[in-house]
Amino acid sequence: MATWTITEPRRLDITDDVVRLDVSLVAGRLSVVGTDGPARVEISTPGGLRLTVSADGGLLSVRHHVPRTWPGVLQPLWWWINARKFAADVSIAVPYQTAAALKLGSGSVIVSTLHADLNVDCASGRTTLLGVDGRIKATVVSGPIEALGCAGEIALDTVSGEITLADTAARRLSAKTISGALTADLDNPPHDSQITLETMSGEITIRVREDSDLGVELAAVHGRVTSAFPDLQVKGEWGTSVKGTIGAGTGRLRANAIGGNISLLCRPVDEDFGQAGPESEDTGPGPVEASK
Amino acid sequence: MTAVFSHGRLRLYLLKLLAEGPKHGYELIRLLENRFLGLYAPSAGTIYPRLARLEAEGLVTHTQAGGRKVYEITDDGRTELTQRAGELAELETEIHASVADLTTLATEIEQHVSGSVRDLKRELRDATRQIRTGRHWTDGRPWQRGARGGTDPGTSPADATRTAPVDSTGTAEGARADQTTRGDHTGAESPDTAGTNGSAAGDLERAVEQLTSEVRRMTRQGAAGDAQLRAAAAVVSSALTELRRLLRG
């Protein structure tokens, strides 16, 4: 077992095999990327707390040691005063197949190209997921969640914050927010995909491929439903709901909004890969393209 | 990140990946994505035309397996790869360097995702507005139909700015192109859709949106060079002249 106590900026190369990653930070920025190389930990700011890194039997763990805070009702005040002081900047590279559990008090979490279970728990901050494929669970109290090119089974939950999923090919997707908009652009979801989107006071925007096979149930209690699929039937006087089928209807798409509108949009299908002519260069799913 | 893949280097890298064994398109996309830690995930629309071109040049060939095409490198392809070994090594070094510094990488990932997400939200918002102003009202509020279908003053300048990269003369020119394209559509459609002004306007609105989003997407893909962009600008302004003649006369 190897343990390091970090007090100044440092890079660590982890020689042990890593299959699990466990990170718990008080504040700051945490980034985890999957690579094909060995695990690395880069700490550019350790923050004002004791930060330890340890590798033991496949488990790589990075944690802040939280000191005694003020009792009871004064605790939030303590955090408010101290969180900025404790902000760390930690970047970790692990093999693709590493299961990760990430916990952060406040700050931002960035995860990319992991292909295993991922658990993100963030009290307040921005969560960014890129190209993650696996069982993804992110729970955020306040702050937005942005995911690009993710697949697998995704469960996102936030109290106040926006959730945006771009180019998602998830088999199971459940996204819930209390106050915040929900945007999901589904590309190539499997035929048996189960998609559930819920918000209390926010808009829901969903885009699915025109050749999707989905049973659709959309309900906006105080808003209206707009659909780009003319076959879907609209019901209801107060509020609106849409129920119907797109394609074979093997998958399921459900969206519920209490105070906002729902719109269901249609994404043109890319030209068949085999017949990629000069035209097809224009029809790629745009947002995947690197913007830099 | 795409800067790494300028001047036909993506093509070279595809050859390199295929030299490691036959692969289908999605595999190639996934491999590229992994190689760049998710920062560069080319779309099918980027990969397949390049594969098709490689095939036309005889550097790769494909076989049909289980409904998808599996691409394989040919001997000519291998020769090409050996010839350009130096270039490839350089590319590999650059790719490696681009992911070596994890802290910078994190910043890049964050910017990349939030940029893409912002673009997506804008695209979807435009699309939603279009459906609302068009004929696809599904909640039975017909007064919206047609009434606002033709013009939406809020959108035009924004669209124009986004079209602008193609056009060196800037916003004003883009805006005019935008408007005249709308006009063109009306002109073309009006004989058969006389009396359904609302739906013609909706069609128009969609056509304009399609124009904007496609141009934006193409520009963003960055495949076109300076000369091509200039040529595109020329096409737009000549179309504009033609349309002016058609609509005002």
Interface residues (C-beta under 8 A of the other chain):
Chain A: R29 S31 V33 G34 T35 D36 R40 E42 S44 D89 S91 I92 A93 Y96 S108 I110 S112 T113 R126 T128 L129 L130 G131 V132 E146 A147 L148 G149 T164 A166 T183 D185 T205 R207 R224 V225 T226 S227 A228 P230 L232 V234 T240 V242 S263 L265 D270 E271 F273 G274 A276 G277 P278 S280 E281 D282 T283 G284 P285 G286 P287 V288 E289 A290 S291 K292
Chain B: M1 T2 A3 G25 E33 N34 L37 G38 L39 Y40 A41 P42 S43 A44 G45 T46 Y48 P49 L51 A52 R68 K69 V99 D101 L102 T103 L105 A106 E108 I109 E110 Q111 H112 V113 S114 G115 S116 V117 D119 L120 K121 E123 L124 R125 A127 T128 I131 R132 H136 W137 T138 D139 G140 R141 S213 E214 R216 R217 M218 R220 Q221 A223
